[in-house]
């Protein structure tokens, strides 16, 4: 199957199969007589058939009888892939996908490429354009010189890249360290991006006296209410044998329910977790991203930089989302070519990135690196009134919020 019938099937797949198919293997010795145009099916002399389909067809068209093998030419929609894979169960059949990863780190990257690293039943071959001895290297360079770095990585080297541009493209193995519990005398904080249908992401951070920031634990789960997450936060704190010096989170949690009069913020307070509010205004998001990037890069320029942000290997969701967090694109390719690039992130799989941004941006300017953001916590907080009405959100719009230790050598 291919992307469409007009180009994918008729111009690519069919000619390639015809090129390699001996006439003696066909049912009637010729393609024209052995191919059913209505059913788009080629019948072979031994009774086998090859059925041609495209991703333009409804998913229901791919359901039904078993198959021994399936060839996907370019990346299929996931729902079609799942339906087709079900047709291989009866026969123990195989499938293969020939593709250039132009859609970025989508479901193919998650379900196939990464799976191949831990599942021996899945194999991946990455082929570089220079591996083809029949292509002129001068021609390759002439074509590739007009492409963006992302396009070159995908088209020339077969690499999965985040189409649209990675936000934290400097985030690398330099920022990832083995798990450890930081010293108890460092400043500790916990940050949250709360969700219900979407995951709730909690992260535990420690700030060293020299300004380095370490994310050393995370909690990431969807489908649960505040009381469940609050209990997990207390349990994790008990494992650490230390409470965070403060909690910071998404300012939207202060929004009250018009029926109950309560809010996610109050629910957390009532469960013993007072949260200082971050700032999620449009300009503040950009400023917060800039602060995180400064910590990701740290001192010096890549690849010889010394980061001031570290994430331990057990924080798998944060690492995964940091490696994919990307700028939004316009819907159409034409718009992407004609308009300025967007300045907002894609609002998908960004929960730990938001949590991280709230944490980094909550740091006040203090030379000793130990100050805690001011907050007013009501005693009890058992009434459905927002206790934070008089509390200013953490301001992430000004340069004063920058970490004073970023430029310090150590």
N, C-alpha and C positions, 0 to 999 in steps of 0.2 A: 504494500500500500504506500501511497505517496500523499503529498500535501493536497494536490488537486488532480483531476483527470487530464485537463487540457495540456498542462506543462509537465507535471510530475510523472504521471503514468504514461502519457502518449510520447513525450519527448525524452524521458530519462529511463524509466523502469522497463517498459516494453522493448525499446531498442537494445538495452543492455542484455536482457534475457534472450532476445532473438539472436544477438551476437554470439552467445555462448551455447545456444541450443542446437545440436546437430539435427538436421531434417529427419534422420532415421529414428530419432527419439520421439517424433511427433506422431500422433494417432494416424494421420493420413499422409504423412511425409512432407507436408508443407504447412506453414503458419496460417495461411488464409483458410485452408480447409479444416484445420484443427482448432481454430479459435472461434468461440461463440461470442459475437459482438453484443448480443442482448444481455447475456449473463456475465460478460467480461471474464470469460474463463477459457483457458487453454488446456486441452486434453492431450496427454502423452500416450505413446504406444503401449506402455505397461499399465494403463488405467489411471495413473496419477493425474491430478489436475493442479493448475495454478490459477488462482482467482485474483483478479486485480481490483483494488478498492482505493478510495481516497478519503482523506480526513474531512472532506466537504459533506460526506454522508452522515445521516443521523446515527447516533450510537446504537440504536436498535438494529440497524442493518448488520452490525458486527456480531450480533448474538446468534446462537443456533448450533449448528453441527460442529463436530470436533475438527481440529487441524493438527497436522504433524509439525508444521513449521510456519513461522510468520516473519516476514521481512518488513521492517519499518524503515522507509526511506525518509530521513529527516524526523524531527521530533514530533510525535503525535500528541494530541490532547490526552490528558491523563485518563479521562473517562473511557476513551476508545482503547487505550492501552490496557486498562484493567479488564474491559469486556473481552478483548482478544486473548489476553493471557488465560482467561477462564476456559477458552476453547482448546487449550493444550493439556488440560488435566487428564482427560481420558487416555491420551496417547503417550503422555510423558514427553511431549514434544518440546522443541526449542524455539527461541525467537532471537533475532538479532536486529540491531539498529545501526544504520550508517548515517552519520549526521555531522554537520558543522554546528557547534553550540552557539547559535546566534540569539537564542532566547534568554541567555544568561543563566544564572544559578536558579533554575526553576525546579520542578518536581523531578526531572531526569537526573539532575545533580544529586538531589536528596535520596531518591529511591533506587537509583542504579549506580551512579558513579561512586558515591560514598559507600554504598552497600558492598561494592566489589572489593573494598579494602578489608572487609571482615567476613565476607561470605564467598567461599571458594566456588560456589555454583554460578557466580556472576563474574564475568571477565570483561576487562576494558583494555582497549588498545588506543593509545594516543599517537596519531600520525602527523608528522610535520610535512608541510608542503615541499620542503627541500628533500624529503625522502623519495620523491618521485623523480627518477633519473631522466624522464622524458620531457621535463619542463625546463625551459631555459632560465637560468638563474638571473640573467639581466632583465628578462621580462617580469619575473617574480618581483624583483626590487622596484621596477618601474610602477607596477600596480600597487604594491604595498606602501610605497612612499606617500600615496594619496589617502591612506586610511588613518583613522585614529589609533591610538595605542590599544584600546579595547578591541577594535575591529581586527587589528593585526594579530593579537593574541588568539582570538577565536578562529579567524579564517586561515592564518598561516600555521599556527601551532596547535589548533584543536583544543584550546584551553577554555574552560568555563570561566567567564568573567561576569561581573555585574554590569550589564548593559544599563547605561544611565549614569555611571560613574560612582565608584565607591566613595563614601564619605570619609571613612577611616582607612584609606588605602595604605597608610603607614603602619597600621596595626599588623604585627608580625610575631614570629616566634620570640623576638626580643622582649615582647610584652607578656609572654606566657611563662610561668614558673611553676615549680612543683608545689603541691599543697603544703601549707604550714599555718599555724596559728600565730599571728603577730604578737609582739610583746604587749603585756597588759597596760604598760604605762604610756603607750601611744594613744593618740586621739582615735576613738572608735565611733563609727556612725553606721546606721542602717538606712537604706533607701528603698522606696517602693513605687512601682507603677501598678496600680490596682486595676483588676479586671474581673469580670464574672464569666461571660462567654469567652472572652479573650483571657490569656493567662495573667495571673498576678505574679509579678516578678519582684522579689525581695533580694537585696544584696547587702553583704556585710563588708565594710571598709575599715581600714586602719591607715592613719597618716603618720608617717615617721617624722621625727624632729627636723630632718633635712628637707621635708616637703614631698617625699615619695608617697604615692598612694597605692595601696594594695587592696584589690577586691579578693577576699579569701574564702567567701562562701556565698551560696545563692539558694533561693527557694523559688520554684517556678511551677505553677500549676493553675489550671483553669477549672471552672465549674463549681467553685465553692464560695461560701459566704465569708464575711469578715471574721466571724468567731473562729472558723476553721483555720484561716491563715494566721490569726492572732495567736492561737494555741501553738501553731508550728513555730512562729517567731520566738515565743517564750521557750519552747523546747530546744531550739537551736542556741538561744542565749545560754541555756543551762549547760549545753554541751561545751560551749566556749568558756563557761565559768566567768562570764563577764557580760554586763549589760552595755549596750552602746551608749555613748555620751549623749547622743541625740538621734532622732529619727527625722527623715525628710521625705516628702512625697509629692505626687501629682496634685496641683492645686484644685483640680476638678473634684477631688474627693470631698471638698467642703460643700458641694451643692446639695441642698436639702431636698428630700422627697416631699412633694406637695401634699401627700396624703398622711404620711407618718410624721413629718416634720423633722426627721432625723437625717443623718448623712453618713457616708462611709467614714469620714473623719471622726465624727462623734462615736461611731461604733468602735473604731480602733481605740479611742480614748477610754471608752467604757470597758475595754478589755485590757487596759493598762499599757497602751502604746500611744503616747502623745506624739503627734507628727507636726513638724514645721513644714509650712507649705513652700514649694518651689514656685517658679514663675514660668508659665507656658505660653506667654504671648509670642506672637510671630517673631518679633525682633529678638526676644529672649532665647528662643530656640536656636537661632543662628549664633548668638553670643555664647550660649552653652556648648554648642557643638565645637565652636572655636576653642573654648577652654579645654574640652576633652582632647581635641587634636593636639593642643600644646603639650598636654601630659603624655599622650601617646608617643609623640616625637621626643619630648624631653630636651636634653641638652645635645646640641650638635645636629647635623643633617644626616638623614638616611643615606647609605646603610650603616654609617658609623656612629649613629646617635646613641645616647644613653637615656632610655625612657624614664619618666617619672610616674608612669602608671603601669601597674603590673596586675595580671589576672591569673589566679592559680588554676591549674589544669582541671580541678574538680568543678569549676564554673563553666560547664560545657555549653549551656544555653547562651551565656554571655559571649563566649568565644564564637559560637556559631553565628549569632546575630551581628556581632561586630564585623565579622568577615563578609557580611552581605548587606549591611546598612548602606543604602544608596540614595542618590538624589532622584527626585521624581522626573519623569519625562512627559512630554506632550503626547496625546493619544496617537496622533498620526505621524508617520515618518516625515511628511512634508512640513508639518509644524515644527518638528525637531530641527529641521534644516533651516527654517526661515526665522524662528524666534530665538530669543536669548534663552540660555539654559535656565531651568527652574532653580529656585533657591530653597525649596522645601524638600524634606526627606519623603520617601515613600512610606505611607502609613500602613505598613505590614511587617510583621515579624520585627518589631522595633521596641518590644517591651523592656528588655534588659538595657537597650541603648538609652531609653528614656530614664530608666532607673539610675543608670550610670551618670547621665547628664545632671539629674537632680542632685546627686551626691557631690560631684565635682563642683557644681555651681553654688553649693551651699557653703563653701569655705569662705569665712570672713577674712579680712586682711589682719593678720596678727603675726608678728615676727617669731613668736615662740611656737606657732602652728598648733596651739592647743585650745583656742577659744571656741566656744559653743554659740551658735546662733541664738539670739534672744527669743524667748517664747513665753507665752502666758498660758499656763495649763490650769483649767478650772478644777477645783477640788470636787471629786466625785463625778462631775460631768454626766449626771444621770438624767438630765432634763433635755428634751428635744430642742435645744437652742444651740446655734453654732457658737462655740466658745472662742472662735478665732476672729470674730468680727473686728477686733481692735488690733489684730496682729498684721503688720505689713508683710507681704510675701517677700521671699528672698529676691533681691534685685539682681538680675543677671544682665542688665543692659549696660552697665558702666564698666569702665576699665578697672575701677576700684576693687572689683570682685576677683581680679586675677591673682593667682597664687604667687606670693612674693618670693617663693623659693625656686620658681621655675628657672631663673637665670643663675642660680647659685651652683658653683661647682662643688663636687663632693667626691 
